[in-house]
Amino acid sequence: MAHTVLLVPVPEFEEFVRGRTRHYDASFLSTDPDFVHAHITVLGPFLDDPGDADLRRVGAVAAAAAPFDFELTRVEEFPDGLLHLRPAPDAAFRALTARLVAAFPQCPPYAGAYPDPVPHLTLDQRGDGIDAATVEAALAGTLPARCRADRIALHRYANHDCRVLSEWKLGAS
């Protein structure tokens, strides 16, 4: 089923995340050259079919937020086995999510499944031979990573149709 997500692209991890996407479900590999698989979600799922007024509201949130730096240093695991990187500091991500939820209260983060969603970049899922240590070892040349959030992107996810729908620079008027 198709869905949309507002996210901050993290191109530093694109090669790894794209490889894991290919491993699990290649139908979610995008052919859109602007699509960045590696990302930190700021609001998802978003609206199925956002209109011009919705896009302007996202643009206003992006314009009101300055670009910011963050670090990704170690692989962590959620209780469900999801292996991820947590940005530090994460306050700017939480603030973006809060502003977007205020603008779109009908779109609670993760459909309301988590009362206090944790900003993260998904890497893999724990399984046979896959755990935080093996993923961290695979990223040895990449971690720690100093990154910059400079935009919000609206991505559409659907089998054989993952693409960028729109983008907004942070702090741009």
Backbone as ProteinMPNN parsed JSONL, in Angstrom:
{"seq_chain_A": "MAHTVLLVPVPEFEEFVRGRTRHYDASFLSTDPDFVHAHITVLGPFLDDPGDADLRRVGAVAAAAAPFDFELTRVEEFPDGLLHLRPAPDAAFRALTARLVAAFPQCPPYAGAYPDPVPHLTLDQRGDGIDAATVEAALAGTLPARCRADRIALHRYANHDCRVLSEWKLGAS", "coords_chain_A": {"N_chain_A": [[0.843, -1.179, 0.0], [0.582, 2.183, -0.831], [2.229, 5.009, 0.647], [3.009, 8.201, 2.146], [5.802, 10.117, 3.367], [7.288, 12.536, 5.453], [10.545, 13.633, 5.676], [14.035, 13.828, 6.683], [16.665, 13.706, 4.575], [19.571, 11.591, 4.69], [22.257, 11.382, 3.237], [24.798, 10.306, 3.691], [24.586, 7.676, 4.485], [23.469, 6.333, 2.416], [24.408, 4.328, 0.585], [24.651, 2.011, 2.205], [21.996, 1.707, 3.285], [20.484, 1.531, 0.945], [21.491, -0.876, -0.043], [20.552, -2.673, 1.928], [17.823, -2.331, 1.566], [17.57, -3.368, -1.016], [18.192, -6.033, -0.421], [16.03, -6.851, 1.252], [13.57, -6.067, -0.023], [13.462, -5.391, -3.119], [11.61, -4.052, -4.633], [11.158, -1.662, -3.463], [13.255, -0.052, -4.106], [14.256, 2.99, -5.341], [14.117, 4.587, -8.526], [14.307, 7.204, -8.924], [16.497, 9.822, -9.162], [16.78, 11.778, -7.195], [15.835, 10.719, -4.882], [16.462, 9.728, -1.603], [17.237, 6.975, 0.14], [18.216, 6.558, 2.728], [17.32, 8.002, 5.695], [15.879, 10.222, 8.198], [12.862, 10.07, 9.674], [10.488, 12.662, 9.969], [7.778, 13.063, 9.996], [5.447, 10.652, 9.597], [3.114, 8.065, 8.898], [2.275, 10.391, 6.277], [-0.036, 12.602, 4.636], [-2.168, 10.984, 2.246], [-2.659, 12.116, -0.271], [-1.457, 14.917, -0.598], [-2.476, 18.308, -0.914], [-2.059, 21.54, -2.573], [-2.277, 23.534, -0.556], [-1.567, 22.042, 1.696], [1.087, 21.435, 1.083], [2.164, 23.994, 1.118], [1.92, 24.543, 3.844], [3.754, 22.704, 4.929], [6.035, 23.792, 3.775], [6.122, 26.25, 5.132], [6.698, 25.405, 7.736], [9.239, 24.292, 7.297], [10.622, 26.583, 6.429], [10.691, 28.059, 8.758], [12.51, 26.761, 10.323], [15.891, 26.473, 11.064], [18.758, 25.194, 9.23], [20.608, 22.4, 10.596], [23.222, 20.729, 12.458], [24.155, 17.338, 13.172], [25.125, 14.291, 14.817], [25.824, 10.877, 14.092], [26.593, 8.082, 15.745], [26.646, 5.455, 16.875], [25.33, 2.135, 16.503], [22.136, 1.199, 17.521], [19.496, -0.714, 19.137], [16.031, -1.142, 18.924], [13.354, -2.407, 21.059], [11.847, -4.104, 19.381], [13.696, -5.168, 17.672], [14.606, -3.57, 15.619], [17.293, -2.152, 14.043], [19.226, 0.723, 14.332], [20.357, 4.172, 13.947], [20.72, 6.797, 16.226], [20.211, 10.234, 16.138], [22.37, 12.76, 17.463], [22.705, 15.933, 18.727], [19.162, 15.367, 19.326], [17.141, 17.189, 19.491], [16.383, 19.133, 17.54], [15.235, 17.554, 15.539], [13.054, 16.501, 16.949], [11.7, 18.884, 17.412], [11.016, 19.653, 14.785], [9.247, 17.55, 14.175], [7.253, 18.04, 16.115], [6.309, 20.567, 15.267], [5.321, 19.907, 12.734], [3.321, 18.055, 13.418], [1.638, 19.768, 14.811], [0.798, 21.324, 12.682], [-0.448, 19.413, 11.142], [-2.527, 17.766, 12.602], [-4.032, 15.521, 12.115], [-2.297, 13.59, 11.365], [-0.731, 11.709, 13.204], [2.548, 10.872, 14.453], [3.915, 7.87, 13.201], [1.399, 6.763, 13.034], [0.344, 7.003, 15.563], [1.344, 4.915, 17.057], [3.5, 5.032, 18.808], [3.961, 6.764, 21.745], [5.97, 8.649, 22.31], [7.814, 9.274, 19.913], [11.031, 8.26, 18.758], [13.612, 9.939, 17.211], [15.331, 8.532, 14.457], [17.556, 6.707, 12.26], [16.803, 4.161, 10.239], [18.457, 1.08, 9.861], [18.595, -1.775, 9.666], [17.232, -5.04, 10.473], [17.176, -7.038, 13.348], [18.346, -10.357, 13.057], [19.186, -13.663, 11.831], [22.548, -13.777, 12.162], [22.653, -11.039, 12.057], [23.053, -8.257, 13.924], [23.39, -5.525, 16.285], [26.172, -5.253, 16.591], [27.265, -6.486, 14.259], [26.232, -4.88, 12.246], [27.279, -2.412, 12.975], [29.986, -2.988, 12.595], [29.976, -3.32, 9.832], [29.63, -0.72, 9.107], [31.961, 0.513, 9.795], [33.786, 2.215, 8.458], [32.269, 4.438, 8.141], [31.101, 5.363, 10.471], [32.068, 7.335, 13.309], [29.582, 9.661, 12.086], [29.334, 12.941, 10.963], [26.716, 14.988, 10.26], [24.476, 17.03, 8.269], [21.374, 18.529, 8.505], [19.483, 19.862, 6.087], [17.178, 20.099, 4.697], [13.695, 19.234, 4.223], [12.103, 16.457, 2.898], [9.449, 15.195, 0.91], [8.479, 12.037, 0.501], [7.18, 9.453, -1.534], [6.175, 6.185, -0.993], [5.859, 3.159, -2.534], [5.41, -0.071, -3.949], [7.653, -0.497, -6.551], [7.463, 2.199, -7.156], [8.768, 4.408, -5.759], [9.414, 7.674, -4.888], [10.455, 11.16, -4.966], [8.264, 13.644, -3.969], [8.194, 16.306, -3.259], [10.317, 18.968, -2.032], [11.773, 20.959, 0.581], [13.874, 23.549, 1.534], [15.471, 23.977, 4.646], [14.991, 26.84, 6.609], [14.637, 28.499, 4.435], [13.093, 31.218, 2.863]], "CA_chain_A": [[0.0, 0.0, 0.0], [1.365, 3.415, -0.945], [2.13, 6.0, 1.71], [3.968, 9.291, 2.035], [6.563, 10.393, 4.583], [8.133, 13.729, 5.507], [11.798, 13.125, 6.226], [15.303, 14.514, 6.455], [17.594, 12.777, 3.928], [20.909, 11.441, 5.272], [22.955, 10.714, 2.134], [26.012, 9.633, 4.15], [24.31, 6.258, 4.698], [22.668, 5.874, 1.284], [24.89, 3.065, 0.024], [24.295, 0.917, 3.111], [20.537, 1.538, 3.369], [20.033, 1.051, -0.365], [21.838, -2.297, -0.099], [19.638, -3.431, 2.781], [16.519, -2.294, 0.892], [17.664, -4.349, -2.107], [18.181, -7.36, 0.201], [14.72, -7.196, 1.807], [12.468, -5.887, -0.978], [13.974, -4.529, -4.19], [10.535, -3.248, -5.23], [11.191, -0.347, -2.826], [14.394, 0.728, -4.579], [13.782, 4.066, -6.203], [14.903, 4.982, -9.7], [14.34, 8.668, -8.881], [17.852, 10.191, -8.728], [16.722, 12.665, -6.033], [15.322, 9.947, -3.749], [17.496, 9.245, -0.679], [16.657, 5.917, 0.965], [18.66, 6.764, 4.112], [16.642, 9.213, 6.172], [15.268, 10.278, 9.525], [11.472, 10.485, 9.511], [9.987, 13.709, 10.857], [6.344, 12.793, 10.127], [4.971, 9.612, 8.711], [2.696, 8.385, 7.536], [1.74, 11.716, 6.017], [-1.285, 12.567, 3.867], [-2.122, 10.165, 1.034], [-2.64, 12.96, -1.47], [-1.402, 16.302, -0.12], [-2.8, 19.36, -1.877], [-1.185, 22.714, -2.579], [-2.299, 24.183, 0.759], [-0.782, 21.187, 2.591], [2.5, 21.618, 0.734], [2.554, 25.324, 1.616], [2.087, 24.441, 5.304], [5.053, 22.063, 5.167], [7.037, 24.796, 3.421], [6.2, 27.243, 6.21], [7.424, 24.762, 8.84], [10.647, 24.199, 6.888], [11.198, 27.935, 6.385], [10.853, 28.545, 10.133], [13.538, 25.96, 11.0], [17.233, 26.646, 10.498], [19.537, 23.96, 9.06], [21.313, 22.038, 11.832], [24.164, 19.617, 12.409], [23.939, 16.255, 14.126], [26.06, 13.18, 14.678], [25.361, 9.5, 14.2], [27.837, 7.497, 16.239], [26.635, 4.022, 17.17], [24.121, 1.381, 16.168], [21.316, 0.809, 18.671], [18.403, -1.627, 18.799], [14.754, -0.984, 19.607], [12.876, -3.695, 21.58], [11.326, -4.967, 18.313], [14.8, -5.657, 16.851], [14.983, -2.611, 14.583], [18.639, -1.61, 14.232], [19.13, 2.108, 13.888], [21.246, 5.2, 14.475], [19.989, 7.926, 16.819], [20.961, 11.483, 15.994], [22.68, 13.532, 18.667], [21.492, 15.981, 19.541], [17.94, 15.071, 18.563], [16.119, 18.208, 19.786], [15.888, 19.78, 16.319], [14.323, 16.598, 14.889], [11.825, 16.478, 17.746], [11.006, 20.159, 17.181], [10.388, 19.564, 13.456], [8.087, 16.662, 14.293], [6.207, 18.74, 16.88], [5.719, 21.613, 14.411], [4.539, 19.263, 11.675], [2.112, 17.501, 14.042], [0.751, 20.909, 15.08], [0.236, 21.744, 11.393], [-1.221, 18.292, 10.59], [-2.891, 16.911, 13.746], [-4.642, 14.282, 11.629], [-1.199, 12.691, 11.0], [0.168, 11.456, 14.333], [3.737, 10.106, 14.062], [3.79, 6.409, 13.196], [-0.033, 6.486, 13.211], [0.049, 6.976, 16.986], [1.818, 3.671, 17.675], [4.505, 5.317, 19.844], [3.597, 8.049, 22.351], [7.105, 9.563, 22.249], [8.664, 8.696, 18.872], [12.462, 8.53, 18.86], [14.236, 10.162, 15.901], [16.32, 7.493, 14.155], [17.79, 6.294, 10.881], [16.689, 2.707, 10.198], [19.532, 0.415, 9.136], [18.38, -3.198, 9.428], [16.4, -5.735, 11.453], [17.904, -8.157, 13.962], [18.019, -11.658, 12.492], [20.315, -14.591, 11.795], [23.816, -13.156, 11.792], [22.53, -9.579, 11.982], [22.779, -7.599, 15.197], [23.988, -4.193, 16.333], [27.624, -5.353, 16.409], [27.622, -6.772, 12.861], [25.906, -3.694, 11.442], [28.28, -1.391, 13.303], [31.224, -3.391, 11.919], [29.804, -3.029, 8.401], [29.682, 0.738, 8.948], [33.183, 0.972, 10.465], [34.384, 3.335, 7.73], [31.299, 5.531, 8.056], [30.82, 5.872, 11.819], [30.944, 8.254, 13.494], [29.307, 10.55, 10.956], [28.819, 14.282, 11.248], [25.762, 15.219, 9.174], [23.759, 18.304, 8.298], [19.983, 18.536, 8.039], [19.289, 21.126, 5.369], [15.902, 20.104, 3.978], [12.663, 18.224, 4.449], [11.626, 15.899, 1.635], [8.216, 14.405, 0.924], [8.681, 10.84, -0.31], [6.1, 8.485, -1.729], [6.638, 4.8, -0.958], [4.966, 2.148, -3.095], [6.175, -1.042, -4.723], [8.066, -0.058, -7.89], [7.141, 3.618, -7.371], [9.252, 5.265, -4.677], [9.902, 8.899, -5.531], [10.339, 12.425, -4.249], [7.129, 14.453, -4.415], [8.526, 17.714, -3.056], [11.382, 19.237, -1.062], [11.834, 22.32, 1.101], [15.106, 23.88, 2.253], [15.273, 24.522, 5.984], [15.375, 28.241, 6.731], [14.427, 29.242, 3.184], [11.838, 31.993, 2.865]], "C_chain_A": [[0.889, 1.243, 0.0], [1.163, 4.297, 0.28], [3.188, 7.071, 1.48], [4.588, 9.559, 3.401], [7.298, 11.714, 4.412], [9.395, 13.335, 6.259], [12.958, 14.072, 5.966], [16.239, 13.487, 5.821], [18.955, 12.771, 4.631], [21.761, 10.676, 4.252], [24.233, 9.984, 2.54], [25.823, 8.124, 4.301], [23.531, 5.629, 3.539], [23.124, 4.514, 0.757], [24.479, 1.88, 0.899], [22.787, 0.663, 3.107], [19.973, 1.035, 2.041], [20.325, -0.452, -0.514], [20.912, -3.156, 0.741], [18.227, -3.44, 2.189], [16.503, -3.323, -0.233], [17.546, -5.77, -1.542], [16.766, -7.768, 0.633], [13.586, -7.103, 0.797], [12.882, -4.884, -2.046], [12.876, -3.701, -4.848], [10.463, -1.862, -4.6], [12.46, 0.436, -3.155], [13.885, 1.766, -5.563], [14.71, 4.259, -7.393], [14.977, 6.502, -9.812], [15.717, 9.093, -8.363], [17.881, 11.113, -7.511], [16.276, 11.954, -4.755], [16.492, 9.455, -2.906], [16.833, 8.233, 0.254], [16.995, 6.105, 2.442], [18.089, 8.083, 4.621], [16.247, 9.087, 7.64], [13.867, 10.848, 9.332], [11.147, 11.616, 10.481], [8.463, 13.656, 10.971], [5.923, 11.758, 9.093], [4.124, 8.625, 9.51], [2.09, 9.788, 7.453], [0.449, 11.546, 5.219], [-1.124, 11.722, 2.605], [-1.955, 11.005, -0.225], [-2.61, 14.429, -1.052], [-1.679, 17.3, -1.238], [-1.846, 20.534, -1.749], [-1.136, 23.401, -1.22], [-1.491, 23.373, 1.776], [0.711, 21.387, 2.345], [3.004, 22.98, 1.2], [2.757, 25.299, 3.129], [3.41, 23.762, 5.655], [6.171, 23.057, 4.867], [7.213, 25.846, 4.499], [6.946, 26.672, 7.417], [8.912, 24.694, 8.508], [11.316, 25.567, 6.918], [11.489, 28.469, 7.782], [11.953, 27.81, 10.901], [14.882, 26.156, 10.305], [17.875, 25.282, 10.24], [20.316, 23.668, 10.35], [22.215, 20.831, 11.604], [23.787, 18.578, 13.454], [24.975, 15.173, 13.856], [25.326, 11.854, 14.817], [26.603, 8.692, 14.566], [27.81, 5.994, 16.496], [25.279, 3.408, 16.849], [23.435, 0.966, 17.468], [20.19, -0.102, 18.183], [17.163, -1.286, 19.613], [14.297, -2.364, 20.112], [12.345, -4.643, 20.495], [12.416, -5.481, 17.374], [15.24, -4.718, 15.75], [16.338, -1.994, 14.933], [18.702, -0.236, 13.587], [20.26, 2.957, 14.46], [20.379, 6.314, 15.03], [20.816, 9.184, 16.654], [21.203, 12.149, 17.345], [23.263, 14.872, 18.226], [20.26, 15.702, 18.678], [16.852, 16.128, 18.737], [15.557, 18.862, 18.528], [14.949, 18.852, 15.541], [12.988, 16.552, 15.63], [11.011, 17.757, 17.531], [10.334, 20.164, 15.812], [9.136, 18.695, 13.518], [6.948, 17.367, 15.02], [5.529, 19.811, 16.034], [4.86, 21.009, 13.304], [3.259, 18.645, 12.232], [1.133, 18.623, 14.362], [0.075, 21.376, 13.796], [-0.689, 20.685, 10.794], [-1.621, 17.337, 11.722], [-3.545, 15.595, 13.337], [-3.587, 13.238, 11.248], [-0.282, 12.447, 12.198], [1.369, 10.62, 13.876], [3.512, 8.603, 14.219], [2.363, 5.971, 13.514], [-0.411, 6.333, 14.682], [0.564, 5.751, 17.72], [2.795, 3.901, 18.824], [4.214, 6.688, 20.435], [4.717, 9.088, 22.288], [8.09, 9.029, 21.207], [10.113, 9.18, 18.981], [13.02, 8.772, 17.456], [15.326, 9.108, 15.661], [16.438, 7.285, 12.654], [17.788, 4.769, 10.885], [17.793, 2.125, 9.327], [19.187, -1.013, 8.745], [17.441, -3.736, 10.499], [17.212, -6.89, 12.019], [17.408, -9.465, 13.353], [19.244, -12.545, 12.528], [21.564, -13.875, 11.298], [23.781, -11.645, 11.695], [22.166, -9.059, 13.367], [23.5, -6.257, 15.193], [25.487, -4.246, 16.065], [28.001, -5.604, 14.95], [27.321, -5.579, 11.962], [26.923, -2.589, 11.714], [29.615, -1.717, 12.635], [31.146, -3.092, 10.422], [29.91, -1.539, 8.109], [30.966, 1.344, 9.521], [33.827, 2.161, 9.757], [33.503, 4.564, 7.674], [31.025, 6.172, 9.415], [32.1, 6.314, 12.51], [30.791, 9.164, 12.281], [28.755, 11.878, 11.457], [27.977, 14.669, 10.039], [25.105, 16.587, 9.333], [22.36, 18.095, 7.742], [19.747, 19.886, 7.387], [17.967, 21.193, 4.627], [14.962, 19.04, 4.534], [12.23, 17.761, 3.063], [10.323, 15.146, 1.887], [8.423, 13.248, -0.041], [7.395, 10.032, -0.384], [6.744, 7.104, -1.746], [5.534, 3.899, -1.495], [5.837, 1.173, -3.873], [6.401, -0.514, -6.132], [7.727, 1.404, -8.182], [7.503, 4.454, -6.146], [9.868, 6.496, -5.324], [9.721, 10.097, -4.615], [9.158, 13.189, -4.836], [7.421, 15.941, -4.29], [9.665, 17.811, -2.054], [11.339, 20.694, -0.661], [13.151, 22.494, 1.831], [14.738, 24.393, 3.64], [15.779, 25.96, 6.003], [15.182, 29.079, 5.492], [13.089, 29.965, 3.228], [11.156, 31.892, 1.525]], "O_chain_A": [[1.849, 1.321, 0.767], [0.084, 4.332, 0.871], [4.137, 6.875, 0.721], [3.996, 9.275, 4.442], [7.864, 11.982, 3.352], [9.324, 12.771, 7.351], [12.873, 14.986, 5.146], [16.577, 12.492, 6.462], [19.43, 13.804, 5.102], [21.963, 9.469, 4.387], [24.706, 9.124, 1.797], [26.797, 7.372, 4.252], [22.998, 4.527, 3.668], [22.293, 3.64, 0.511], [24.011, 0.862, 0.388], [22.352, -0.477, 2.944], [19.074, 0.194, 2.03], [19.505, -1.201, -1.046], [20.526, -4.247, 0.322], [17.515, -4.439, 2.295], [15.532, -4.065, -0.385], [16.869, -6.613, -2.129], [16.353, -8.905, 0.404], [12.722, -7.979, 0.765], [12.678, -3.68, -1.895], [13.177, -2.738, -5.553], [9.789, -0.977, -5.128], [12.716, 1.477, -2.55], [13.165, 1.441, -6.507], [15.927, 4.113, -7.282], [15.643, 7.026, -10.705], [16.071, 8.756, -7.233], [18.917, 11.219, -6.855], [16.336, 12.53, -3.669], [17.415, 8.832, -3.432], [15.973, 8.59, 1.058], [16.161, 5.845, 3.31], [18.341, 9.144, 4.05], [16.277, 8.007, 8.23], [13.71, 11.982, 8.878], [11.483, 11.547, 11.663], [7.907, 14.156, 11.949], [6.031, 11.97, 7.885], [4.402, 8.382, 10.684], [1.489, 10.294, 8.401], [-0.092, 10.442, 5.147], [-0.069, 11.741, 1.971], [-1.202, 10.645, -1.129], [-3.628, 15.116, -1.142], [-1.185, 17.158, -2.357], [-0.938, 20.524, -0.918], [-0.063, 23.811, -0.776], [-0.808, 23.948, 2.623], [1.497, 21.495, 3.286], [4.151, 23.102, 1.63], [3.661, 25.956, 3.644], [4.107, 24.194, 6.573], [7.141, 23.151, 5.618], [8.332, 26.289, 4.757], [7.735, 27.374, 8.049], [9.751, 25.006, 9.353], [12.45, 25.696, 7.379], [12.427, 29.243, 7.97], [12.29, 28.204, 12.018], [14.982, 26.017, 9.086], [17.577, 24.317, 10.943], [20.643, 24.585, 11.102], [22.003, 20.029, 10.694], [23.183, 18.893, 14.479], [25.614, 15.149, 12.804], [24.349, 11.731, 15.556], [27.554, 8.624, 13.787], [28.833, 5.324, 16.353], [24.239, 4.063, 16.915], [24.07, 0.451, 18.388], [19.962, -0.243, 16.982], [17.228, -1.156, 20.836], [14.799, -3.385, 19.641], [12.388, -5.86, 20.672], [12.113, -6.154, 16.389], [16.167, -5.041, 15.008], [16.501, -1.39, 15.993], [18.285, -0.053, 12.444], [21.011, 2.521, 15.332], [19.414, 6.734, 14.391], [21.999, 9.199, 16.994], [20.361, 12.106, 18.242], [24.208, 14.918, 17.439], [20.316, 15.792, 17.452], [15.757, 15.983, 18.193], [14.356, 19.121, 18.463], [13.975, 19.316, 14.948], [11.924, 16.561, 15.01], [9.782, 17.715, 17.475], [9.202, 20.63, 15.685], [8.091, 19.06, 12.98], [5.799, 17.296, 14.585], [4.307, 19.952, 16.077], [3.798, 21.538, 12.977], [2.216, 18.706, 11.582], [-0.076, 18.451, 14.201], [-1.088, 21.779, 13.816], [-1.601, 21.009, 10.034], [-1.109, 16.22, 11.794], [-3.603, 14.657, 14.132], [-3.935, 12.125, 10.852], [0.847, 12.937, 12.204], [1.228, 9.757, 13.01], [2.99, 8.136, 15.232], [2.14, 4.953, 14.171], [-1.363, 5.626, 15.016], [0.249, 5.564, 18.895], [2.908, 3.062, 19.717], [4.218, 7.681, 19.708], [4.441, 10.286, 22.221], [9.088, 8.403, 21.564], [10.377, 10.35, 19.258], [12.913, 7.897, 16.596], [16.137, 8.828, 16.544], [15.544, 7.638, 11.885], [18.676, 4.151, 11.472], [18.044, 2.593, 8.216], [19.454, -1.427, 7.616], [16.923, -2.984, 11.324], [17.857, -7.631, 11.277], [16.208, -9.658, 13.158], [20.233, -12.218, 13.184], [21.622, -13.426, 10.153], [24.768, -11.027, 11.296], [21.109, -9.381, 13.909], [24.145, -5.897, 14.209], [26.02, -3.373, 15.381], [28.952, -5.005, 14.449], [28.069, -5.3, 11.024], [27.373, -1.911, 10.791], [30.302, -0.814, 12.16], [32.128, -2.662, 9.817], [30.243, -1.142, 6.992], [31.046, 2.557, 9.71], [34.369, 3.04, 10.426], [33.935, 5.62, 7.213], [30.752, 7.369, 9.504], [33.141, 5.693, 12.296], [31.749, 9.406, 11.546], [27.831, 11.921, 12.27], [28.474, 14.674, 8.913], [25.174, 17.211, 10.393], [22.183, 17.555, 6.651], [19.804, 20.925, 8.045], [17.653, 22.205, 4.0], [15.372, 18.095, 5.209], [12.017, 18.576, 2.166], [10.129, 14.543, 2.942], [8.53, 13.448, -1.251], [6.633, 9.945, 0.579], [7.741, 6.884, -2.434], [4.418, 3.883, -0.974], [6.885, 1.552, -4.397], [5.455, -0.131, -6.822], [7.706, 1.806, -9.345], [6.648, 5.126, -5.568], [10.732, 6.388, -6.194], [8.962, 10.069, -3.646], [9.062, 13.36, -6.051], [6.962, 16.743, -5.103], [9.945, 16.863, -1.32], [10.929, 21.558, -1.437], [13.507, 21.663, 2.667], [13.79, 25.165, 3.784], [16.854, 26.261, 5.483], [15.527, 30.261, 5.49], [12.071, 29.376, 3.592], [10.089, 32.475, 1.33]]}, "name": "protein", "num_of_chains": 1, "seq": "MAHTVLLVPVPEFEEFVRGRTRHYDASFLSTDPDFVHAHITVLGPFLDDPGDADLRRVGAVAAAAAPFDFELTRVEEFPDGLLHLRPAPDAAFRALTARLVAAFPQCPPYAGAYPDPVPHLTLDQRGDGIDAATVEAALAGTLPARCRADRIALHRYANHDCRVLSEWKLGAS"}
